[in-house]
Amino acid sequence: MRQIILDTETTGLEVSDGNRIIEIGCVELLNRQLTGNNLHLYINPERESEEGALRVHGLTTEFLSDKPRFADIAQQFLDYVQGAEVVIHNAAFDVRFLDHELSLLQRQEGFRSHVSNVIDSLALAKAQFPGKRNSLDALCDRFGIDNSNRTLHGALLDAELLADVYISLTRGQETLVMYAEQADDTGAAAVARVDLSQIVLPVLRANATEQEAHAAMLGVLDKASGGNTIWKKIPGFLSNT
């Protein structure tokens, strides 16, 4: 599975005020492992940042003045994310700005049409830690992830931190079966087989609290998929889980 952890910095909070993207940071995961094939772009927004935004990211108009415009890097960016599952913290914000940038190029398709799925890690965190602070800094503290270098927001640094946070948030989704492999004479990998047919596993029923947490997570996944989760099409599935 190819996943892209994505973050942006912008000149302000609202696209309706003419704000633009000024930085994109992407970190690639293959099968939940960092590959080092990252993408980091500074972008000339052709306008100044709002004062509040400048205090957050520190990217001045002078610094950005010789950087490429979004039109110049759009295809490079879209080629990089093409077909991947994208993880964004507070995804609605970044997707709104990406859609806006594409619309300024007279491109009718939205950002989501270029990727296989968008996962909002903020929604995942809220489902796991309801009522608690779930900012990126708060999650780094909760999972013991070192963010001491984060004095200002930066898209690539934030994407790198979010990659660690996302892996921690979804650690329970990792496979529970480890395969012992060895190469045969042809160089092909051989999988060691064990007869498990005589093992009787106990059935542990979920209690009410666990069922509520499960239902909340299903709701998050369904929302992230745009209401296209397969279990909604299976009669009686939710009542049997």
Secondary structure by P-SEA (a helix, b strand, c coil): cbbbbbbbbcccccccccccccbbbbbbbcccccccbbbbbbbcccccccaaaaaacccccccccccccccccaaaaaaaacccbbbbcaaaaaaaaaaaaaaaacccccccccccccccaaaaaaaacccccccaaaaaaaacccccccccccaaaaaaaaaaaaaaaaccccccbbbbbbbccccbbbbbbbbcccbbbbbbbbcaaaaaaaaaaaaaaaaaacccccccccccccccc
